[in-house]
Amino acid sequence: MKFLTRLNGTIEHSLTFIAGSSLFAMMLLTFADVVGRNLFNHPIVGAIELLQVLLALMLFSAFPLVTWKEEHICVDLLDSRFPARWVNLRQLAINLLCAVALGLVAMRNWELAGRSLDYQEMTDMLGIPLGYVTYFIAVMGGLAALLTLGNGILYLLGGGRLPAALTENGG
């Protein structure tokens, strides 16, 4: 159990670091580009492309974190009418369905990344290979699928945790 706790902490800290670093780099790059453009009439070449890549890194590194903690945006129209004894079963079904969907999306992105590298698709200005970014998206999607499956297993074993939105509303 101690190993799983450490693994969970390592994954969480690593993904948080990637997301936070990407966001910070986006902030610095935007600031430098605006200053260069307005004060020196010399913007940073390829700033938009770098921002797009950093945005992908930030969003998709946060994706598994949101999935693992079950902090998605959810609509709880029927939660108050759902019998309490079936909540774990409902959460199991939702998590398994989502794990399958995320796994399919990750596999498709993996294929697209390989094709992108084969076709040598790159950004226009800086020539950043887009396949590597797509591989990152596929890996993060796969990780999100595994973590969602893990959540489903926790609900199956009866030890699942309710999403924050459900516990806050008394569901």
C-alpha angles and dihedrals in degrees: 000000000000089000092055091049091052092045091050091050093047093050092046094048093045095050092043090051093051093047094045094045091049092050092048091049089050090053093049093045093049091048093048092046093050092047091047093047098045103033103032101021087233116110123195110270111241095008092138092053092049090049090052092051092045090049090054090049092049097046098043096044088054092047097079090046093055090046095049093048092042091231096145122136104266136182111222100193095136101028095097090053095046114101111250093227090061098049094097090049091049092048090047091054093046093048094047092049091048092046091055092047093047091047091052092049091048092050091049091049089050089055092047091050091054091048091048091054091045090053090043093232110185139168113272103240106028101026095231108171107244094203093074091053089049090049088054089051090049093050092049090048090050091049090049089051092052092047091048089051088050090053089051091052090051090054090046090055089049094243098098121133123233117241114262092247091059096047093047092054094047092250 
